[in-house]
Amino acid sequence: MAALFGCITESVREILQISGLTLQSFLVFSTAFTLACYLLKPRRVLPPYPAGRVPVLGHLLALGRAPHLKLTAWRRQYGDVFTVRMGMEDVVVLNGYTAVKDALVDRSELFASRPTNYFLDALLGFGKDIASASWGTEFRQRKRFATAVLKNLGMKSGTGSIEVKIQEEANCLRNRVAEYNGNPTDITHDVTVAVANVICSMLMGKRYDYQDETFRELSEAVVRVAVEAGAGQILSVFPFLRFVPVVNRAGMNALYEALKITNVLREEISRHRENLDRENPRDFLDFCLLEVEKQEKVEGLTEENVLYMAQNLFLGGVETTTNTLMWSLLYMTLNPDTQKKVQQELDAVVGESLPTLSHRSQLPYVNACLLEVMRIRPIIPLSVPHATTETVKVEEYQIPKETQILLNLHSLHMDPAYWPDPDRFDPGRFLDSAGNVINKPESFMPFGGGRRVCLGEQLARMELFLFFSTLLQSFSFKSLDGAPTPNTDGVFGLTLKSHPFKLCAIPR
C-alpha cells in the first residue's frame, strides 16, 4: 500500500512539473474547476416537497398504506403538482384533471415512458413485455401488434366479436352462483374464474372448468400476486432488500406466484409451437408465434417477448376486471334502491333473454352504475408509474428527462369541483337531463389515456357490462341480516381491491 501511495504521489509531481504548476496552483485550479462544474450544472427545479420527509426513507412513512388518499390530501395543501421522495428518488406527482390530462393526453408522448423499477420490472419481464417497456419503437410496435391481434380475436363490436364467449362465461357464472342457494358466500373465486376464462379463450384458445386444479392454482396465483405485490413494493424503492430475510417475504412471494403464471404460459407456448397451423392461427399465442417467424410487424420479436406480453394480458385482464365486478356487487348490496332500479331497467329492456351488447345503448342506468363504480373506486388509483421522455415544463417547474411521474387518478375521481359529495355512490352523475348516459365526462379516466391507455379497455367494458347485467338480471344481492356493514375503503396493492366480503345472491 505504501509503495502504491508513493507511486501515485510521484506521478502527480511529474504532472505538475511538466505542466509548470505548483501544488498550490494545482489545488486552486481543481477547486475552481469543481466549483464551476457544480454551479454550471443544470439545476433540478422540481416542485415542492410536502412535509413529512425523513432521511433515507423520504415520504414512505408519511404515505402509509393508502398513498392515494395521502397524495389527494396533500393536493389540497400543496396544489396539483408536487414532489415526493421515495427512498432516495424524487417522484413528481400530478393531481387533478387539468394536470393529469395534460400529461396523459395533451402531451402524452412526453410522459409515455416507464421508470426503472426493480420490483415491477421483475414481475412483468424487465421491459420485454408491453406494460413495463420504455417508450420507443419496440414498445410502439408491440402494442400496435397486440391491439390488432386482440381486435382480430373479438375485442370489438359486431361480426366476429368475442361477445358470445363472454355470454357463455356469464351464464356459467350465473349457474355457479345459483348453487349457493342464497347462502352468504364470497364469490370472488368464481368471478375470477369466469373473467380468466374469457382471457384464456383469446390468449390460448381454451377454457377451464371451475374445479380444474391447475386453473384454480393459476387464478389464485393472480390474486396472490396482487396482494403480495402491495406489501412488497418496498423492493421497488430499495431493491437490495430482496436479499434480507423476512423483509423480502411479500415481494419474493409475489415473484414466486408470478413465476407460476409464466411457467403455465411457457408450457402453452411450447404446445402451440408444436401444433402451429400457419394458415389458420387460433389465438393470441398463435398470432405471436407466427410473427416471431416472420418479423413483419414487430422487429426482433422473440418467444420471451411473447411470454411476457401474454402475462401482461393475463395479469392485467383478470385482476382488474374481477375487482371492478366485485366492487359493483358490493355497492349493489349497500344500495338496494339503486339495485332495484338496475333490475327494473333490465326487466323492461332485456326481459328473460340473455343480455347482449346490443342492449347496451338501451340500458343507460346499468351503464351509469358501472361508470360510478369505476369513478368511486378506480382499480389502479395511481395508474402505472410513468416517466418523462425528455425535459418538460410543468407549471413553472422543469421536470428532467427520465423522472418518475405518478398520476393520481383518485384525485380526479374524488374532486368535488367535478363530483359534488364525491364519497356518495350516485349513478345519476353519469346521466344527462334526458336520461342518456354520459360516457366521457371530464375528470374521469379509469383506464388512463394517451399513449399508455389500457390495452384491453374495450374488452374490459364488454365484460363488465355482460357479467354485471347477467348477474343483476338473475339475482338480488344483499348482505346477511345482522352482519356488519362491509368496508368500502379498499386494500391498496397492484390494484385497489375490496376487503373480503360475503353476500347472499337471492334468485329472482
Secondary structure by P-SEA (a helix, b strand, c coil): caaaaaaaaaaaaaaaaaacccaaaaaaaaaaaaaaaaaaccccccccccccccccccccccccccaaaaaaaaaaccccccccccccbbbbbbbcaaaaaaaacccccccccccccaaaaaacccccccccccccaaaaaaaaaaaaaaaaaccccccccaaaaaaaaaaaaaaaaaaaccccccaaaaaaaaaaaaaaaaacccccccccaaaaaaaaaaaaaaaaaaaacccccccccccccccaaaaaaaaaaaaaaaaaaaaaaaaaaaaccccccccaaaaaaaaaacccccccccaaaaaaaaaaaaaaacaaaaaaaaaaaaaaaacaaaaaaaaaaaaacccccccccccccccaaaaaaaaaaaaaccccccccbbbbcccccccccccccccbbbbcaaaaaacccccccccccccccccccccccccccccccccccccccccaaaaaaaaaaaaaaaaaacbbbbccccccccccccccccccccccbbbbbccc
